[in-house]
Amino acid sequence: MTKTANIIRFDPNGPDGLEVWEQMDYASLVSGEPVQRGHLYHEIEGEGYMAGVWDCTAFVDQMMPYPVDEYMLLLKGSVIMVLPDGTEIEVKAGDAFVIPKGFMCQWKQPELVLKYFMILDGPTPTAENASLQRIAVPDLTGPSADVADRRTDFLNAAGTMSVDLVTYGAVQMPAAPASKHQLISVLDGALALHDGEEAHSFAAGETAYLHQGDSAGWTTSEGTRLLIASYTSP
């Protein structure tokens, strides 16, 4: 799948329901016979990039290097990420997290999980970068802000994929081409993206997608907080 509409509203059920995806190799798992379904809202095959929605039944994977940079926003269920030293990181519905490519960990999923995701299968990272040495779990709590502010919680080795928590006051920004592909989840407040023909409104708990190069104006209400995962195409 390539680019479709200018501004997309992510739906946890996909536009027409989720499709059953290719079966995992059960023999390679520690336990489980998972069934996975999903929908790709955007894919650039030549760049190893995709963004969409996925659900899957319970399973436990092997301890191994994670194969991609992946940002995830959990909508249902929970995941326990186990590190080589035995440390466990539990992520629950409502949390976001990022696993960097090559990071050694084990995926333990005790129940059905539903998530939005952004994946980049780029070159193997070699840079010294703190984001590559941990599973990033952004802190999404805290009061809304009335002034613009940005906190970066993840940056991949190439500097092409990032996850940022952004706050805004009541502002209106004129239309301009997007410098990157953006998966935008509204945590508080309200966001409207204007594509030149109509305003697409997103309330707290809703997620938008904007393609790199497409023009959009932004309007936010006072105290808006956005969690933005982004990827910059070459």
NORGILIN-V849338 format. One record per residue. N is the residue number from 1. D_CENTER is the distance of its C-alpha to the mean C-alpha in Angstrom with 1 decimal. Layout:
N&D_CENTER, N&D_CENTER
This chain:
1&17.7, 2&17.8, 3&17.3, 4&18.6, 5&18.9, 6&18.4, 7&16.3, 8&14.3, 9&13.9, 10&11.3, 11&13.5, 12&12.9, 13&16.0, 14&15.3, 15&18.0, 16&20.7, 17&19.6, 18&17.6, 19&19.4, 20&20.5, 21&19.1, 22&21.1, 23&22.6, 24&21.7, 25&24.7, 26&26.0, 27&28.5, 28&25.9, 29&24.4, 30&26.0, 31&26.1, 32&25.0, 33&25.1, 34&21.7, 35&21.1, 36&17.7, 37&16.8, 38&14.1, 39&13.8, 40&12.5, 41&12.2, 42&12.4, 43&13.6, 44&15.7, 45&17.6, 46&19.7, 47&16.8, 48&15.0, 49&11.8, 50&10.1, 51&7.4, 52&8.4, 53&9.4, 54&11.2, 55&13.9, 56&16.4, 57&19.6, 58&20.6, 59&21.1, 60&21.5, 61&20.8, 62&22.8, 63&22.4, 64&21.3, 65&19.4, 66&15.7, 67&15.9, 68&12.7, 69&10.2, 70&7.1, 71&3.9, 72&4.2, 73&5.5, 74&9.1, 75&11.3, 76&14.3, 77&16.0, 78&15.6, 79&15.2, 80&17.5, 81&16.8, 82&20.3, 83&21.3, 84&24.5, 85&26.5, 86&25.8, 87&23.5, 88&21.1, 89&17.8, 90&17.1, 91&13.8, 92&14.5, 93&13.4, 94&12.2, 95&10.8, 96&7.5, 97&8.0, 98&7.8, 99&10.6, 100&12.4, 101&14.5, 102&17.9, 103&17.3, 104&19.8, 105&18.7, 106&19.3, 107&17.1, 108&19.1, 109&18.1, 110&21.0, 111&20.1, 112&18.1, 113&14.4, 114&12.2, 115&8.4, 116&5.7, 117&4.0, 118&4.4, 119&7.7, 120&10.6, 121&14.0, 122&16.0, 123&19.3, 124&19.9, 125&19.4, 126&22.7, 127&22.3, 128&23.0, 129&19.8, 130&19.2, 131&15.4, 132&16.4, 133&18.7, 134&16.5, 135&13.5, 136&11.9, 137&11.7, 138&11.6, 139&14.6, 140&13.8, 141&17.5, 142&20.2, 143&22.1, 144&21.1, 145&22.5, 146&24.9, 147&24.4, 148&21.7, 149&20.0, 150&17.0, 151&15.8, 152&13.8, 153&12.3, 154&11.2, 155&12.9, 156&13.4, 157&17.0, 158&17.4, 159&16.0, 160&14.0, 161&10.4, 162&9.7, 163&8.0, 164&10.7, 165&12.2, 166&14.6, 167&17.7, 168&20.2, 169&23.7, 170&25.1, 171&24.7, 172&25.0, 173&23.9, 174&25.6, 175&24.0, 176&23.0, 177&21.2, 178&17.5, 179&17.4, 180&13.9, 181&11.3, 182&9.2, 183&6.5, 184&8.5, 185&8.9, 186&12.5, 187&13.7, 188&17.3, 189&19.6, 190&19.1, 191&17.8, 192&19.6, 193&18.8, 194&22.1, 195&22.4, 196&26.2, 197&27.2, 198&25.5, 199&23.2, 200&20.0, 201&19.6, 202&16.7, 203&17.6, 204&16.1, 205&13.8, 206&12.9, 207&10.1, 208&11.1, 209&10.4, 210&12.9, 211&14.3, 212&15.7, 213&19.5, 214&19.6, 215&21.5, 216&20.4, 217&21.9, 218&20.2, 219&21.9, 220&20.8, 221&23.0, 222&24.3, 223&22.1, 224&18.7, 225&15.7, 226&12.3, 227&9.0, 228&7.8, 229&5.5, 230&8.2, 231&10.3, 232&14.1, 233&16.1, 234&19.6
